[in-house]
């Protein structure tokens, strides 16, 4: 047995935890013995619906709100792990994209990731720990029409590397996961996706979208959570500053 599955008694922070990859990580951490989870999301009912078998502190609000982190940090104490996962979709051609839309996406996907990671690293400083940030394969492979999303994800990948260098002296490891397509509700923010689902159904829409992936399918949230927990765990103790691509071959 590897140490990958063992989070016994650990305290972990997970953002974007009410659904998708965040919820899958929260469930997996709880199943692997986590003692306490601090879960952050704008969707309060979604957090409550998780019903996890460990101590849980739900924090309802936007990760892009500095006051949320100031208030949480005042009572947070030491933590062992952080999954910096909260994010939103965004699209639009660079030349025609309004600044308000650009800032909307950056606000959560980049600024929110920074606020989360900075808070988590301070909470790990005394005892060490590990964090994994959710980036994206679109932060590595340019895709037309998703400018703010792709740029934000490229930025958090590089933030990962910088944070890994800065955290090493305090035994803090920082890595990132760069998924390709994952079947989560983030797609539902796209008008094109909604139109396709209305015309062809969700299953057919996802199958068509996955046609750009060599393996011919999108990942499940549970698969990505397994990747994240490996890097987060003691089994990944020699990994830091690494951006793991888990995309079914999309970036090949």
C-alpha positions as CSV (number, residue, x, y, z in Angstrom):
1,X,0.0,0.0,0.0
2,X,1.3,3.4,-0.8
3,X,0.9,6.4,1.4
4,X,-1.3,8.1,-1.3
5,X,-4.5,7.2,0.5
6,X,-3.5,8.3,3.9
7,X,-4.7,11.7,5.1
8,X,-5.5,10.6,8.6
9,X,-6.1,13.5,11.0
10,X,-5.0,16.0,8.4
11,X,-6.6,19.4,8.0
12,X,-7.3,20.6,4.4
13,X,-8.8,23.6,2.7
14,X,-10.7,23.1,-0.5
15,X,-12.2,25.9,-2.6
16,X,-14.9,25.4,-5.3
17,X,-15.9,22.5,-3.1
18,X,-19.7,22.4,-3.8
19,X,-19.4,20.5,-7.1
20,X,-17.1,19.0,-9.7
21,X,-13.4,18.6,-9.0
22,X,-13.7,20.4,-5.7
23,X,-16.5,18.2,-4.3
24,X,-14.6,15.1,-5.6
25,X,-11.5,16.2,-3.7
26,X,-13.5,16.9,-0.5
27,X,-15.1,13.5,-0.7
28,X,-11.8,11.7,-1.4
29,X,-10.0,13.5,1.4
30,X,-12.8,12.6,3.9
31,X,-12.8,9.0,2.7
32,X,-9.0,8.8,3.3
33,X,-9.2,9.9,6.9
34,X,-9.0,13.7,6.8
35,X,-9.8,15.1,10.3
36,X,-11.2,18.4,9.2
37,X,-12.1,20.1,5.9
38,X,-12.5,23.8,5.4
39,X,-14.7,24.1,2.3
40,X,-15.2,27.4,0.4
41,X,-17.8,28.1,-2.3
42,X,-20.4,30.6,-3.3
43,X,-23.0,27.8,-3.3
44,X,-23.9,27.3,0.4
45,X,-26.6,24.7,-0.2
46,X,-24.2,22.7,-2.4
47,X,-21.7,22.6,0.4
48,X,-24.3,21.5,2.9
49,X,-25.4,18.7,0.6
50,X,-22.0,17.0,0.7
51,X,-22.6,15.5,4.1
52,X,-19.0,14.3,4.7
53,X,-17.8,11.8,7.4
54,X,-15.4,14.2,9.1
55,X,-15.4,17.7,10.8
56,X,-16.4,20.3,8.2
57,X,-16.3,24.1,8.3
58,X,-18.3,25.6,5.4
59,X,-17.4,29.1,4.3
60,X,-19.8,30.7,1.9
61,X,-18.5,33.4,-0.3
62,X,-16.3,34.3,-3.3
63,X,-12.6,33.4,-3.2
64,X,-12.0,36.7,-4.9
65,X,-13.1,38.6,-1.8
66,X,-10.1,39.7,0.3
67,X,-12.4,40.2,3.3
68,X,-13.4,36.6,3.2
69,X,-9.8,35.5,3.6
70,X,-9.0,38.1,6.3
71,X,-11.9,36.9,8.4
72,X,-11.1,33.2,7.8
73,X,-7.4,33.5,8.5
74,X,-8.1,35.1,11.8
75,X,-9.5,31.8,13.1
76,X,-7.9,29.3,10.6
77,X,-5.0,28.1,12.6
78,X,-2.5,25.6,11.0
79,X,-3.5,23.5,8.0
80,X,-1.8,20.6,6.2
81,X,-3.2,20.8,2.7
82,X,-5.0,23.1,0.3
83,X,-6.8,22.4,-3.0
84,X,-7.0,25.8,-4.8
85,X,-9.7,24.9,-7.2
86,X,-12.5,27.5,-7.4
87,X,-12.9,28.8,-11.0
88,X,-15.4,30.0,-13.5
89,X,-15.6,29.8,-17.3
90,X,-15.1,32.6,-19.7
91,X,-14.9,33.1,-23.5
92,X,-14.5,35.8,-26.1
93,X,-12.0,36.9,-28.8
94,X,-9.3,39.1,-27.5
95,X,-10.0,41.9,-29.9
96,X,-13.7,42.1,-29.1
97,X,-13.7,41.2,-25.4
98,X,-14.9,43.8,-23.0
99,X,-12.7,44.7,-20.0
100,X,-15.5,43.9,-17.6
101,X,-15.7,40.3,-18.9
102,X,-11.9,40.0,-18.7
103,X,-11.9,41.2,-15.1
104,X,-14.8,38.9,-14.2
105,X,-12.8,35.8,-15.2
106,X,-9.5,37.1,-13.8
107,X,-11.1,38.0,-10.5
108,X,-12.0,34.5,-9.6
109,X,-9.5,32.4,-11.6
110,X,-6.3,34.4,-10.9
111,X,-7.0,36.8,-8.0
112,X,-9.0,34.3,-6.1
113,X,-6.3,31.6,-6.6
114,X,-3.7,34.1,-5.3
115,X,-5.7,35.0,-2.2
116,X,-6.4,31.3,-1.5
117,X,-2.8,30.2,-1.9
118,X,-1.3,33.1,0.0
119,X,-3.6,32.4,3.0
120,X,-2.9,28.6,2.8
121,X,0.9,29.1,2.7
122,X,0.8,31.3,5.8
123,X,-1.3,28.7,7.6
124,X,1.3,26.0,6.6
125,X,4.4,28.0,7.5
126,X,4.9,26.6,11.0
127,X,4.6,22.9,10.1
128,X,4.9,22.6,6.4
129,X,2.3,21.2,4.0
130,X,1.2,20.9,0.4
131,X,-1.1,22.7,-2.0
132,X,-2.4,21.8,-5.5
133,X,-3.8,24.5,-7.8
134,X,-6.3,23.7,-10.5
135,X,-4.8,25.1,-13.8
136,X,-5.9,23.9,-17.2
137,X,-4.4,22.4,-20.4
138,X,-5.8,25.6,-22.1
139,X,-3.1,27.4,-20.1
140,X,-0.5,25.5,-22.1
141,X,-2.2,25.0,-25.5
142,X,-3.6,28.2,-27.0
143,X,-7.3,27.9,-27.9
144,X,-9.0,30.7,-29.7
145,X,-12.0,32.3,-28.1
146,X,-11.2,31.6,-24.4
147,X,-8.7,34.4,-23.9
148,X,-9.3,35.3,-20.2
149,X,-9.7,31.7,-19.1
150,X,-6.6,30.5,-20.8
151,X,-4.5,33.4,-19.7
152,X,-5.6,33.1,-16.1
153,X,-4.8,29.4,-16.1
154,X,-1.3,30.0,-17.6
155,X,-0.7,32.5,-14.9
156,X,-1.7,30.2,-12.0
157,X,0.7,27.5,-13.5
158,X,3.5,30.0,-13.2
159,X,2.4,31.2,-9.8
160,X,2.7,27.5,-8.8
161,X,6.3,27.4,-9.7
162,X,7.1,30.7,-8.0
163,X,5.3,29.6,-4.8
164,X,7.1,26.3,-4.9
165,X,10.4,28.1,-4.8
166,X,9.3,30.4,-2.0
167,X,7.7,27.7,0.1
168,X,10.5,25.1,-0.1
169,X,12.4,26.5,2.9
170,X,9.3,26.0,5.1
171,X,8.7,22.5,3.7
172,X,5.6,23.7,1.7
173,X,5.1,21.9,-1.6
174,X,3.1,23.6,-4.3
175,X,2.0,21.8,-7.5
176,X,-0.7,22.2,-10.1
177,X,-3.0,20.0,-12.1
178,X,-3.8,20.9,-15.7
179,X,-6.8,19.0,-16.8
180,X,-8.2,18.8,-20.3
181,X,-11.9,18.4,-20.7
182,X,-13.6,17.3,-17.5
183,X,-17.4,16.7,-17.3
184,X,-18.3,19.3,-14.8
185,X,-20.9,22.1,-14.6
186,X,-18.4,24.7,-15.6
187,X,-19.4,24.0,-19.2
188,X,-22.9,25.2,-18.4
189,X,-21.7,28.8,-18.4
190,X,-21.2,28.6,-22.1
191,X,-24.1,29.7,-24.4
192,X,-22.8,27.4,-27.2
193,X,-22.8,24.5,-24.8
194,X,-26.4,25.3,-23.7
195,X,-27.6,25.5,-27.3
196,X,-26.0,22.2,-28.2
197,X,-27.5,20.5,-25.2
198,X,-30.9,21.9,-26.1
199,X,-30.5,20.5,-29.6
200,X,-28.7,17.3,-29.1
201,X,-28.7,16.4,-25.4
202,X,-25.9,16.6,-22.9
203,X,-24.4,13.1,-23.6
204,X,-24.1,13.7,-27.3
205,X,-22.7,17.2,-26.7
206,X,-20.0,15.9,-24.4
207,X,-19.1,13.2,-26.9
208,X,-18.7,15.6,-29.7
209,X,-16.5,17.9,-27.6
210,X,-14.3,15.0,-26.5
211,X,-13.6,14.3,-30.2
212,X,-10.7,16.7,-29.9
213,X,-9.1,14.4,-27.2
214,X,-7.0,11.5,-28.5
215,X,-8.5,9.1,-25.8
216,X,-11.9,10.1,-27.1
217,X,-13.4,11.1,-23.8
218,X,-13.4,13.7,-21.1
219,X,-12.2,12.8,-17.6
220,X,-14.5,12.5,-14.6
221,X,-14.1,14.7,-11.5
222,X,-13.1,11.6,-9.5
223,X,-10.2,10.9,-11.9
224,X,-8.8,14.4,-11.5
225,X,-9.3,14.2,-7.8
226,X,-7.1,11.1,-7.7
227,X,-4.4,12.9,-9.5
228,X,-4.6,15.9,-7.1
229,X,-4.6,13.7,-4.0
230,X,-1.4,12.0,-5.2
231,X,0.4,15.3,-5.5
232,X,-1.1,16.5,-2.2
233,X,-0.2,13.4,-0.3
234,X,3.1,12.1,1.2
235,X,3.4,9.8,-1.8
236,X,4.2,12.9,-3.8
237,X,6.8,14.2,-1.3
238,X,9.4,14.8,-4.0
239,X,7.1,16.8,-6.2
240,X,7.0,20.6,-6.1
241,X,6.6,23.2,-8.7
242,X,5.2,20.5,-11.0
243,X,2.3,21.1,-13.4
244,X,0.7,17.7,-14.0
245,X,-1.1,17.5,-17.4
246,X,-4.1,15.1,-17.2
247,X,-5.8,15.7,-20.5
248,X,-6.3,12.4,-22.3
249,X,-3.7,13.6,-24.8
250,X,-5.3,16.9,-25.7
251,X,-2.0,18.9,-25.7
252,X,-0.1,16.4,-27.8
